[in-house]
Amino acid sequence: MSGIPAQPVVHEVNTRVWLREIQRRTGRHGGLGDVPKDAWDEVTPHGIDAVWLMGVWERSPQGRAIALRDPSLRAAFTRAVPDLQEEEIAGSPYCIRRYEVDADLGGSAGLAAARAELAGRDIGLLLDYVPNHVAPDSPWTAEHPEYFVRGSEDELRGDPAAYLSVEGQVLARGRDPFFPPWPDVVQLNAFEPALRAATTDVLMRIGDLCDGVRCDMAMLMMNDIFARTWGERAGERPADDFWPTVISGVRRGHPGMIFAAEAYWDREFDLQQQGFDFCYDKRLYDRLLHESPESVRGHLTADVTYQRKLVRFLENHDEPRAAYTMDPAKERAAAVMIATLPGATLWHEGQFTGRRTQLPVFLDRRPDETPDLALRAFHETLLAAVHRSGMRTGQWRLLDCEGWPDNPSHRDLLAWSWSGEAGRFLTVVNLSGQRAQARIRLPWPELGPDERTLTSLLDAARYTRSGAELTGPGLFVDLDAWGTHVLSVG
């Protein structure tokens, strides 16, 4: 396996869109094996540990045809790309016909070349896995109808939005329990032992090609959620859950393979217990965007062992762009925050340059947007500084920010420390649009009474304070709106 650390920094790349832009720039058509080194350099800035090539698998022609007939999808496509051509609609990367690398991307040889290019930089490769459903034209529908949730001809006639006829079988369309069925996919049966064995086999083959998988909507396959969604139609509920069965089987052949779960509904801890290395921290994302600094702080009081297995993010292909949801100063403060918290960190290609258009995953082309070069420089400095410091190899601790009776602005500040062989580090973030002050007592009695130097990792500013002050009343901090400190403490 490539050098993926315990708390990796991951860069998500929309593979088809990225390749198309490379082809336009170079004037040459090619797949993943033809990507020039400078293009790999762009998606692997210093501080990235793994690249998630989103959407490499063979998409479904039948699923694409369904999408083309859907007026609401077509409207969303043209909102994102007003001059979109029909041939630029590739179909959904989550409507998978087969787990074979798409020929348009250079097939398995192209992916192998991409993996080698990344491994040469000591960077790992993550790919998608969609456990809940497959495309209607998947070979499984003809060869293994027992893998699917099935219905009757009467149900098909009564509710054609929930069922479809495939290869002489009535199969349920894929869904989650809170929304109408997805029109372009058919539902796999998490309770079926043969499907669990087949999933293990597919993931074993995928494990030959990469270092880990991001599992789409992973909580849908948990026994309790699946039973609530499908009831008696799923058959007898097994004693063992889906993911422990599958992951343990895969790890017999790929012991170091990383499993990351897209997870919602507060099921992150449960999925960690079922074998996942990492789970999306959607709750932190929502609190950062919509709730108070105190709410964010409350989230960070969770056990650090749990937090180390979360994926922190400010955007991904399912969420609006950070440059669209946050003003520039808040976006920078939030970036400092997730870059220095425990857990995995997920960045989305285009986030560093301030892209604002959330692109539907069906599309091969995104609109041209002027890159924000200052924002890119900020992110590159941040990622490189955190990586070079080695802070995230140490022990993390949430710190108190103490204020005064006549000044409650300390409630807008969040602070935490890292300490270990790499040194001692302090992060402070003003998560508000107002200036804020506090005292922050540092948890290192070994600093003693002598003078200590605090050095900013982002701009090399230096501050001298006595150890007695830092560990006694605490470091006095005065930050402008959305201001931050990332300091090494010497």
Secondary structure, 3 states (H helix, E strand, C coil): CCCCCCCCEEEEEEHHHHHHHHHHHHCCCCCHHHCCHHHHHHHCCCCCCEEEEECCEEECHHHHHHHHCCHHHHHHHHHHCCCCCHHHECCCCCCEEEEEECHHHCHHHHHHHHHHHHHCCCCEEEEEECCCEECCCCHHHHHCHHHECECCHHHHHHCCCCEEEECCEEEEECCCCCCCCCCCCEEECCCCHHHHHHHHHHHHHHHCCCCEEEECCHHHHCHHHHHHHHHHHHCCCCCCCHHHHHHHHHHHHCCCCEEEECCCCCCHHHHHHCCCCEEECHHHHHHHHHCCHHHHHHHCCCCHHHHCCEEEECCCCCCCCHHHHCCHHHHHHHHHHHHHCCCEEEEECCCCCCCCCCCCCCECCCCCCCCCHHHHHHHHHHHHHHHHHCHHHCEEEEECCECECCEHHHHHEEEEEEEECCEEEEEEEECCCCCEEEEECCCCHHHCCCEEEEEECCCCCEEEEEHHHHHCCCEEEEECCCCEEEEEEC
